[in-house]
Amino acid sequence: MSVTNIPEKVKIRLWGKAAGRCEYEGCNEPLWLDSLTKAEFNTAYIAHIIADSPDGPRGDPIYSEQLKAEISNLMLMCDKHHRLIDKEDVAGHTIERLQAMKAAHEQRIEVVSSIDADKKSHILLYGANIGVHTSPLSLSEAALAMSPDRYPADAHPLSIGLKNSSFEDHSVTFWTIEDDHLRNMVIQQVRPRLKANEISHLSVFAIAPQPLLILLGSLLSDIPAAEVYQRHREPSSWKWETKPNDFQFIVSEPNEITGPPVLVFSLSASITNDRLFVRMGKGITVWRVTIPSPHNDFLKSRQQAQAFRQQIRTLMDHIKLRHGENEIIHVFPAMPVCLAVEFGRLLMPKADLPLRIYDENKAKGGFVHALDINLPKRN
C-alpha cells in the first residue's frame, strides 16, 4: 500500500482520466458512491503499478522513487482490487499487465467522452421465445456494439418483449398473443416518445421468431433514423465487422406467372421448393433471395444490410408490377435477425402488396401460417 503523499493536481488528473471508475479490467465500478446504499462519497484508492518503495509490490531500486507520483504509474481502483494487486496476488499482477489495464481503460474513456452529442441513440430491445429457447438481450452488450459510432441516450432501454412468457412458438395462441403484444408495446412505448421528439435515433437489438421480427420492422417503417444490429455467432457479439470480399445477394425472378407470389429468403438456410409445395401446392410463383452458400453467420457488416435493403426494395416493386394489385405475397423466411427487421422496415403500407408470413416449426412438421402484415386480422 502507498506511503507517498500524491499531489492533489495529480489525483484530479487521474480521476479525470479514469472517469472516476476502477481501472481493473472488467470492473469499471463507480468510485463516487456506495453501490448498496447509493450514498455518494469517495470510495477510491490510488494504486501504484511500480511500488513507491523498493520493497513494495513490484518495487524497483531506481524507478520506485522516480515514479512514485507520476500519473503514468498510478491507477484508480476500488478497495477489493487494490488489495488484490498489492496483497493477495502480487505475482499475478505484473507491471506489464497493470500497464495494459490502465491504458485500455483510459483509452476507452477517451473514446466514449469524445463522442458528439448528436451520436446519442435510444436502445430498443425486443425478444420473444424461439422454440424452447428464451431471448438473451443485454444492455451492456448493446452499448458495446454501438461504440464508438453512437452511445446510449438513456440508461434504461426501450424493452418491448413479452417478459417471462410461458408460451412457445408451437402453442396455439403464441402468434396471436405475441402479435398483439408487439403492436401494443410499439404504440404505447415508442410512438409517444417519437411524437414528443424525445427520440432522434433508435438502435434496434432483437432476437425472436422471424415473422415477429418482420412485424417489428414494419411497425418501425416510418422511423428513418434507426440502425438494426445483427447477433454474430463467431465471435459472439453484436458489433459490426468488415464486409466480406466479393459478397452478393442472388435474386431469382420467375420466367412466368403460374400462381400467387411466394417470396423465399434462403439466406441463413436453404428452403427447397418441395417444402413450399407441402404448404402451398404446386400452383405458385416462386421469387427467391439467396446467397451462394446459405448459412447462419454470413451477415457481418452494415454494407451487407444496406445492399439487402436496396435490392429487396426493387424486388418488391417488381413483384407488384408482375402480379398486379390484388395479390398477397406469401413469405417464407430463413434469414438473419437484422435482415428480417430490415425487410419489415422497407415495406410501404400504402404501396406494397400485403404479406402472409410463415414460420418453420419442427413440432408441427413444417411451415405454418404465423401472421399477416397489412391484411385484416384473422379471427
LUMVODREN-798278 format. One line per 2 residues: their letters; for each residue x, y, z of C-alpha. Coordinates in nm, 3 decimals, always signed. Layout:
% residues N
A> X:Y:Z ~ ...
This chain:
% residues 379
MS> +0.000:+0.000:+0.000 ~ +0.121:+0.352:-0.078
VT> +0.308:+0.575:+0.169 ~ +0.354:+0.862:-0.078
NI> +0.164:+1.187:-0.046 ~ +0.047:+1.227:-0.405
PE> -0.007:+1.591:-0.511 ~ -0.371:+1.696:-0.538
KV> -0.335:+1.807:-0.901 ~ -0.212:+1.457:-0.994
KI> -0.507:+1.297:-0.814 ~ -0.750:+1.520:-1.002
RL> -0.592:+1.435:-1.337 ~ -0.606:+1.062:-1.257
WG> -0.973:+1.088:-1.159 ~ -1.041:+1.258:-1.492
KA> -0.854:+1.001:-1.699 ~ -1.028:+0.712:-1.521
AG> -1.368:+0.887:-1.521 ~ -1.398:+0.809:-1.151
RC> -1.411:+0.433:-1.211 ~ -1.198:+0.137:-1.110
EY> -0.935:+0.072:-1.376 ~ -0.903:-0.301:-1.305
EG> -1.001:-0.494:-1.618 ~ -1.368:-0.590:-1.619
CN> -1.454:-0.392:-1.303 ~ -1.537:-0.032:-1.402
EP> -1.705:+0.023:-1.063 ~ -1.806:+0.388:-0.999
LW> -1.592:+0.518:-0.712 ~ -1.803:+0.815:-0.612
LD> -2.082:+0.622:-0.440 ~ -2.164:+0.316:-0.234
SL> -2.327:+0.064:-0.468 ~ -2.555:-0.071:-0.193
TK> -2.689:+0.242:-0.021 ~ -2.627:+0.480:-0.315
AE> -2.472:+0.727:-0.071 ~ -2.224:+0.950:-0.257
FN> -1.870:+0.976:-0.123 ~ -1.516:+0.897:-0.236
TA> -1.451:+0.521:-0.227 ~ -1.140:+0.529:-0.449
YI> -0.787:+0.414:-0.381 ~ -0.482:+0.519:-0.579
AH> -0.263:+0.219:-0.655 ~ +0.097:+0.215:-0.773
II> +0.197:-0.002:-1.066 ~ +0.560:+0.012:-0.953
AD> +0.553:+0.047:-0.574 ~ +0.664:+0.377:-0.423
SP> +0.928:+0.191:-0.223 ~ +1.176:-0.072:-0.349
DG> +1.048:-0.337:-0.108 ~ +0.682:-0.286:-0.203
PR> +0.477:-0.479:-0.464 ~ +0.661:-0.462:-0.796
GD> +0.915:-0.229:-0.631 ~ +1.237:-0.121:-0.804
PI> +1.553:+0.031:-0.655 ~ +1.555:+0.310:-0.913
YS> +1.203:+0.355:-1.055 ~ +1.014:+0.341:-0.724
EQ> +1.148:+0.681:-0.624 ~ +1.133:+0.831:-0.974
LK> +0.772:+0.727:-1.048 ~ +0.609:+0.746:-0.705
AE> +0.394:+1.047:-0.800 ~ +0.389:+1.009:-1.180
IS> +0.039:+0.970:-1.324 ~ +0.166:+0.708:-1.571
NL> +0.243:+0.485:-1.270 ~ -0.088:+0.536:-1.089
ML> -0.423:+0.359:-1.120 ~ -0.760:+0.446:-0.971
MC> -0.905:+0.137:-0.803 ~ -1.177:+0.007:-0.577
DK> -1.079:-0.137:-0.239 ~ -1.101:-0.505:-0.336
HH> -0.888:-0.475:-0.649 ~ -0.633:-0.253:-0.475
RL> -0.593:-0.526:-0.213 ~ -0.585:-0.797:-0.482
ID> -0.291:-0.649:-0.674 ~ -0.089:-0.537:-0.369
KE> -0.153:-0.817:-0.116 ~ -0.347:-1.122:-0.232
DV> -0.200:-1.185:-0.579 ~ +0.106:-0.972:-0.637
AG> +0.270:-1.236:-0.858 ~ -0.033:-1.250:-1.085
HT> -0.027:-0.875:-1.144 ~ +0.292:-0.785:-1.322
IE> +0.394:-0.435:-1.423 ~ +0.310:-0.512:-1.785
RL> -0.036:-0.645:-1.702 ~ -0.128:-0.342:-1.491
QA> +0.007:-0.100:-1.752 ~ -0.211:-0.271:-2.014
MK> -0.518:-0.243:-1.788 ~ -0.457:+0.127:-1.730
AA> -0.401:+0.201:-2.098 ~ -0.711:+0.010:-2.213
HE> -0.938:+0.175:-1.954 ~ -0.816:+0.529:-2.020
QR> -0.828:+0.486:-2.398 ~ -1.188:+0.363:-2.371
IE> -1.283:+0.662:-2.155 ~ -1.122:+0.898:-2.407
VV> -1.315:+0.742:-2.696 ~ -1.651:+0.748:-2.517
SS> -1.613:+1.101:-2.382 ~ -1.519:+1.237:-2.725
ID> -1.845:+1.123:-2.889 ~ -2.055:+1.414:-3.015
AD> -2.396:+1.479:-2.861 ~ -2.569:+1.411:-3.194
KK> -2.448:+1.050:-3.178 ~ -2.680:+0.957:-2.895
SH> -2.924:+0.675:-2.970 ~ -3.205:+0.512:-2.776
IL> -3.164:+0.135:-2.745 ~ -3.466:-0.079:-2.832
LY> -3.455:-0.440:-2.710 ~ -3.708:-0.692:-2.838
GA> -3.710:-1.060:-2.755 ~ -3.954:-1.349:-2.786
NI> -3.920:-1.722:-2.732 ~ -3.784:-1.928:-3.023
GV> -3.893:-2.287:-2.977 ~ -3.783:-2.375:-2.625
HT> -3.517:-2.101:-2.616 ~ -3.574:-1.765:-2.449
SP> -3.421:-1.446:-2.586 ~ -3.094:-1.324:-2.428
LS> -3.065:-0.946:-2.467 ~ -2.816:-0.734:-2.275
LS> -2.800:-0.355:-2.243 ~ -2.425:-0.371:-2.184
EA> -2.366:-0.578:-2.500 ~ -2.584:-0.339:-2.699
AL> -2.392:-0.035:-2.575 ~ -2.062:-0.203:-2.661
AM> -2.183:-0.281:-3.014 ~ -2.281:+0.083:-3.074
SP> -1.948:+0.228:-2.964 ~ -1.768:+0.432:-3.090
DR> -2.018:+0.543:-3.355 ~ -2.304:+0.601:-3.112
YP> -2.374:+0.583:-2.742 ~ -2.688:+0.516:-2.533
AD> -2.908:+0.822:-2.488 ~ -3.067:+0.672:-2.178
AH> -2.954:+0.433:-1.906 ~ -3.282:+0.245:-1.948
PL> -3.356:+0.080:-2.286 ~ -3.694:+0.055:-2.452
SI> -3.765:-0.310:-2.373 ~ -4.076:-0.426:-2.558
GL> -4.061:-0.805:-2.536 ~ -4.323:-1.009:-2.351
KN> -4.144:-1.070:-2.021 ~ -4.142:-1.416:-1.861
SS> -4.362:-1.559:-2.135 ~ -4.451:-1.925:-2.090
FE> -4.573:-1.954:-2.449 ~ -4.361:-2.135:-2.709
DH> -4.395:-2.088:-3.083 ~ -4.575:-2.421:-3.135
SV> -4.859:-2.329:-2.896 ~ -5.197:-2.243:-3.047
TF> -5.213:-1.888:-2.911 ~ -4.844:-1.792:-2.942
WT> -4.867:-1.587:-3.261 ~ -5.187:-1.404:-3.165
IE> -5.053:-1.310:-2.821 ~ -4.709:-1.202:-2.946
DD> -4.858:-1.012:-3.243 ~ -5.097:-0.814:-3.020
HL> -4.833:-0.752:-2.754 ~ -4.574:-0.622:-3.001
RN> -4.817:-0.385:-3.172 ~ -4.939:-0.252:-2.836
MV> -4.589:-0.200:-2.698 ~ -4.477:-0.001:-3.002
IQ> -4.794:+0.211:-2.980 ~ -4.758:+0.268:-2.605
QV> -4.383:+0.295:-2.552 ~ -4.220:+0.402:-2.877
RP> -4.460:+0.620:-3.074 ~ -4.544:+0.870:-2.794
RL> -4.175:+0.941:-2.742 ~ -4.122:+0.984:-3.114
KA> -4.411:+1.229:-3.137 ~ -4.269:+1.423:-2.842
NE> -3.930:+1.439:-3.021 ~ -3.767:+1.257:-2.729
IS> -3.610:+1.004:-2.965 ~ -3.393:+1.115:-3.256
HL> -3.234:+0.777:-3.333 ~ -3.304:+0.413:-3.249
SV> -3.056:+0.127:-3.218 ~ -3.251:-0.197:-3.253
FA> -3.141:-0.528:-3.098 ~ -3.388:-0.812:-3.148
IA> -3.396:-1.191:-3.116 ~ -3.729:-1.357:-3.190
PQ> -3.902:-1.581:-3.446 ~ -3.862:-1.428:-3.789
PL> -4.229:-1.339:-3.854 ~ -4.225:-1.126:-3.537
LI> -3.902:-0.958:-3.645 ~ -4.057:-0.869:-3.981
LL> -4.362:-0.733:-3.798 ~ -4.138:-0.527:-3.569
GS> -3.966:-0.377:-3.871 ~ -4.299:-0.289:-4.032
LL> -4.406:-0.109:-3.713 ~ -4.085:+0.096:-3.731
SD> -4.107:+0.162:-4.105 ~ -4.180:+0.534:-4.060
IP> -3.872:+0.589:-3.841 ~ -3.591:+0.681:-4.082
AA> -3.318:+0.729:-3.820 ~ -3.259:+0.375:-3.695
EV> -2.995:+0.106:-3.713 ~ -3.067:-0.263:-3.674
YQ> -2.788:-0.482:-3.535 ~ -2.707:-0.846:-3.601
RH> -2.613:-1.103:-3.339 ~ -2.298:-1.280:-3.462
RE> -2.216:-1.635:-3.359 ~ -1.839:-1.628:-3.417
PS> -1.725:-1.421:-3.240 ~ -2.031:-1.392:-3.016
SW> -2.124:-1.023:-3.025 ~ -2.349:-0.760:-3.183
KW> -2.062:-0.546:-3.312 ~ -2.038:-0.493:-3.687
ET> -1.731:-0.628:-3.864 ~ -1.576:-0.558:-4.205
KP> -1.755:-0.652:-4.525 ~ -1.656:-0.991:-4.671
ND> -1.488:-0.978:-5.011 ~ -1.697:-1.046:-5.323
FQ> -2.023:-1.076:-5.132 ~ -2.353:-1.062:-5.322
FI> -2.720:-1.141:-5.282 ~ -2.873:-1.352:-5.559
VS> -3.228:-1.260:-5.661 ~ -3.408:-1.515:-5.880
EP> -3.722:-1.397:-6.059 ~ -3.966:-1.642:-6.224
NE> -3.985:-1.672:-6.601 ~ -4.365:-1.676:-6.594
IT> -4.650:-1.618:-6.352 ~ -4.808:-1.953:-6.261
GP> -4.991:-1.865:-5.940 ~ -4.975:-1.643:-5.630
PV> -4.637:-1.490:-5.545 ~ -4.421:-1.675:-5.293
LV> -4.117:-1.483:-5.168 ~ -3.846:-1.712:-5.029
FS> -3.547:-1.590:-4.830 ~ -3.291:-1.875:-4.844
LS> -3.016:-1.692:-4.659 ~ -2.939:-1.848:-4.322
AS> -3.055:-2.188:-4.453 ~ -3.183:-2.335:-4.779
IT> -3.557:-2.362:-4.844 ~ -3.630:-2.600:-5.131
ND> -3.941:-2.587:-5.348 ~ -4.072:-2.921:-5.225
RL> -4.111:-2.771:-4.877 ~ -4.313:-2.487:-5.027
FV> -4.535:-2.728:-5.221 ~ -4.628:-2.909:-4.898
RM> -4.778:-2.588:-4.767 ~ -4.890:-2.407:-5.082
GK> -4.935:-2.671:-5.351 ~ -4.753:-2.657:-5.684
GI> -4.953:-2.374:-5.842 ~ -4.729:-2.094:-5.711
TV> -4.482:-1.843:-5.849 ~ -4.154:-1.851:-5.658
WR> -3.935:-1.544:-5.610 ~ -3.612:-1.632:-5.432
VT> -3.343:-1.434:-5.250 ~ -3.033:-1.633:-5.158
IP> -2.653:-1.635:-5.137 ~ -2.404:-1.883:-5.288
SP> -2.381:-2.088:-4.966 ~ -2.662:-2.015:-4.719
HN> -2.554:-2.033:-4.353 ~ -2.648:-1.867:-4.028
DF> -2.347:-1.640:-3.972 ~ -2.283:-1.477:-4.309
LK> -2.406:-1.127:-4.221 ~ -2.107:-0.935:-4.085
SR> -2.128:-0.574:-4.199 ~ -2.351:-0.269:-4.234
QQ> -2.274:-0.269:-4.605 ~ -2.437:-0.610:-4.648
AQ> -2.754:-0.489:-4.473 ~ -2.758:-0.179:-4.692
AF> -2.725:-0.387:-5.009 ~ -3.012:-0.608:-4.890
RQ> -3.242:-0.308:-4.839 ~ -3.166:-0.172:-5.183
QI> -3.219:-0.500:-5.369 ~ -3.533:-0.603:-5.182
RT> -3.693:-0.262:-5.226 ~ -3.654:-0.305:-5.602
LM> -3.777:-0.665:-5.581 ~ -4.099:-0.566:-5.402
DH> -4.177:-0.325:-5.684 ~ -4.114:-0.597:-5.944
IK> -4.345:-0.845:-5.769 ~ -4.630:-0.596:-5.763
LR> -4.568:-0.497:-6.125 ~ -4.587:-0.856:-6.249
HG> -4.866:-0.986:-6.022 ~ -5.091:-0.681:-6.007
EN> -5.267:-0.503:-5.722 ~ -5.487:-0.782:-5.585
EI> -5.242:-1.046:-5.465 ~ -5.096:-1.143:-5.129
IH> -4.723:-1.218:-5.107 ~ -4.659:-1.541:-4.916
VF> -4.325:-1.504:-4.734 ~ -4.108:-1.800:-4.626
PA> -3.807:-1.664:-4.436 ~ -3.476:-1.821:-4.336
MP> -3.274:-1.509:-4.269 ~ -3.060:-1.328:-4.009
VC> -3.246:-1.131:-3.741 ~ -3.119:-0.798:-3.873
LA> -3.242:-0.862:-4.226 ~ -3.582:-0.981:-4.102
VE> -3.631:-0.648:-3.924 ~ -3.492:-0.455:-4.222
FG> -3.733:-0.634:-4.456 ~ -4.020:-0.512:-4.242
RL> -3.878:-0.160:-4.228 ~ -3.858:-0.122:-4.604
LM> -4.225:-0.208:-4.656 ~ -4.455:+0.072:-4.770
PK> -4.805:+0.000:-4.635 ~ -4.989:+0.207:-4.895
AD> -4.784:+0.088:-5.193 ~ -4.671:-0.272:-5.135
LP> -4.881:-0.586:-5.155 ~ -4.989:-0.729:-4.817
LR> -4.786:-1.014:-4.668 ~ -4.874:-1.353:-4.525
IY> -4.572:-1.478:-4.331 ~ -4.491:-1.837:-4.246
DE> -4.265:-1.989:-3.983 ~ -4.096:-2.327:-3.989
NK> -4.199:-2.526:-3.685 ~ -4.050:-2.873:-3.645
AK> -4.305:-2.958:-3.377 ~ -4.577:-2.913:-3.640
GG> -4.394:-3.077:-3.927 ~ -4.302:-2.779:-4.144
FV> -4.408:-2.425:-4.227 ~ -4.716:-2.281:-4.056
HA> -4.903:-1.956:-4.107 ~ -4.773:-1.718:-3.838
LD> -4.907:-1.369:-3.903 ~ -5.014:-1.115:-4.164
IN> -4.899:-0.762:-4.240 ~ -5.136:-0.508:-4.397
LP> -5.418:-0.762:-4.409 ~ -5.737:-0.767:-4.196
KR> -5.662:-0.952:-3.870 ~ -5.761:-1.316:-3.865
N> -6.007:-1.433:-3.601
